[in-house]
């Protein structure tokens, strides 16, 4: 892998991480209930 390709991939990964972090922060600011996978599954009647 060329240096420029490595740097490009690293920058893209960092930008994706920052975008994900910003999205998580905005969701957390809403103070809405966050459900676990098990809670969501039970609420939807999808128990094992």
C-alpha positions as CSV (number, residue, x, y, z in Angstrom):
1,X,0.0,0.0,0.0
2,X,1.4,3.4,-1.0
3,X,1.9,6.0,1.7
4,X,-0.7,8.3,0.1
5,X,-3.3,5.6,0.1
6,X,-2.6,4.8,3.7
7,X,-2.9,8.4,4.7
8,X,-6.1,8.8,2.7
9,X,-7.6,5.8,4.4
10,X,-6.6,7.0,7.8
11,X,-8.1,10.4,7.3
12,X,-11.4,8.9,6.0
13,X,-11.6,6.6,9.0
14,X,-11.0,9.5,11.4
15,X,-13.6,11.6,9.7
16,X,-16.1,8.8,9.9
17,X,-15.3,8.4,13.6
18,X,-15.9,12.1,14.2
19,X,-19.1,12.0,12.3
20,X,-20.3,9.0,14.3
21,X,-19.3,10.7,17.5
22,X,-21.2,13.9,16.6
23,X,-24.3,11.8,15.8
24,X,-24.1,9.9,19.1
25,X,-23.7,13.2,21.0
26,X,-26.8,14.7,19.3
27,X,-28.8,11.6,20.2
28,X,-27.6,11.7,23.8
29,X,-28.6,15.4,24.1
30,X,-32.2,14.5,23.5
31,X,-32.4,12.6,26.8
32,X,-34.6,9.9,25.3
33,X,-34.8,6.4,26.7
34,X,-32.2,4.2,25.1
35,X,-33.2,0.5,24.8
36,X,-30.9,-2.5,24.9
37,X,-31.2,-5.0,22.1
38,X,-33.0,-7.4,24.5
39,X,-35.5,-4.7,25.6
40,X,-36.2,-3.8,21.9
41,X,-36.6,-7.4,21.0
42,X,-39.1,-8.0,23.9
43,X,-41.0,-4.8,23.1
44,X,-41.5,-6.0,19.5
45,X,-42.6,-9.5,20.6
46,X,-39.5,-11.1,19.1
47,X,-38.5,-13.2,22.1
48,X,-36.6,-16.4,21.4
